[in-house]
Amino acid sequence: MPDAFEDRENAFEKRFVADETLRFRALARRNKALAEWAAGLMGLSAENAETYARNFVAGQVGHDDEAAFASLRKDLDRAKVELSDHRLRRKMDEEFSDALAAVKGGG
């Protein structure tokens, strides 16, 4: 029979899993929005933008924000898009906030 400590530990573990799932979904949504935004800046066609976004999201699974930043920075530089690191990081933060709110809202 579980005691109060085990009940508390189980509740903690369930909350951690729920938080991590929420964060994963928000990051995937953020990465898609970032890729679509970057594709627009790079002047990609709608079809190429969709492919770019899909590949970007898939390529970021398991990677941190720095990897996403580096990948976007490289792609934007290659396309000769002038954008400061500060603006790119700010856009990443904005998109994460929007994505987290959407995921928490059930979207």
C-alpha positions in Angstrom: 0.0 0.0 0.0 1.5 3.3 -1.0 2.2 5.8 1.7 1.9 9.6 1.5 5.5 10.0 0.4 5.0 7.6 -2.6 1.8 9.3 -3.5 3.6 12.6 -3.5 6.5 11.2 -5.5 4.1 9.7 -8.1 2.2 13.0 -8.4 5.6 14.8 -8.9 6.6 12.4 -11.6 3.2 12.7 -13.4 3.6 16.5 -13.3 7.1 16.4 -14.7 6.0 14.2 -17.6 3.1 16.5 -18.3 5.4 19.6 -18.2 7.9 17.9 -20.5 5.2 16.9 -23.0 3.9 20.4 -23.0 7.4 21.8 -23.6 8.1 19.3 -26.4 4.9 20.3 -28.2 5.5 24.0 -27.7 9.1 23.7 -29.1 7.9 21.8 -32.1 5.2 24.4 -32.8 7.8 27.2 -32.2 10.3 25.6 -34.6 7.6 25.3 -37.3 6.7 29.0 -36.9 10.4 30.0 -36.9 11.1 27.9 -40.1 8.1 29.4 -41.9 9.2 32.9 -40.9 12.7 32.2 -42.0 11.5 30.7 -45.3 9.6 33.9 -46.0 12.7 36.0 -45.3 14.7 33.7 -47.6 12.1 34.1 -50.3 11.3 30.4 -50.6 8.3 29.4 -52.7 5.3 28.0 -50.7 6.2 24.4 -51.6 9.9 24.9 -50.7 8.9 26.8 -47.5 6.7 23.8 -46.4 9.5 21.4 -47.1 12.0 23.6 -45.3 9.7 23.9 -42.2 9.1 20.2 -42.1 12.8 19.4 -42.4 13.7 22.0 -39.8 11.2 20.7 -37.2 12.4 17.1 -37.7 16.0 18.2 -37.5 15.6 19.9 -34.2 14.0 17.0 -32.3 16.3 16.3 -29.3 18.4 19.5 -29.9 18.5 22.6 -27.7 17.8 26.3 -28.5 21.4 26.9 -29.4 21.2 24.2 -32.1 18.0 25.8 -33.5 19.6 29.2 -33.4 22.8 28.0 -35.2 20.8 26.2 -37.9 18.6 29.2 -38.6 21.6 31.6 -38.5 23.5 29.4 -41.0 20.5 29.2 -43.4 19.8 32.9 -43.2 23.4 33.7 -43.8 23.6 31.4 -46.7 20.5 33.1 -48.2 22.2 36.5 -47.5 19.4 37.7 -45.2 20.6 40.4 -42.9 19.3 39.9 -39.5 21.0 40.5 -36.1 21.6 37.7 -33.7 19.6 39.7 -31.2 16.6 39.9 -33.5 16.7 36.2 -34.2 16.9 35.3 -30.5 14.0 37.7 -29.8 11.9 36.1 -32.5 12.7 32.7 -31.1 11.5 33.8 -27.6 8.4 35.4 -29.1 7.5 32.3 -31.0 8.1 30.1 -28.0 5.8 32.3 -25.8 3.1 32.1 -28.5 3.5 28.4 -29.0 3.4 27.7 -25.2 0.2 29.7 -24.8 -1.4 27.9 -27.7 -0.4 24.5 -26.4 -1.6 25.3 -22.9 -4.8 26.5 -24.4 -5.4 23.2 -26.1 -4.4 24.3 -29.5 
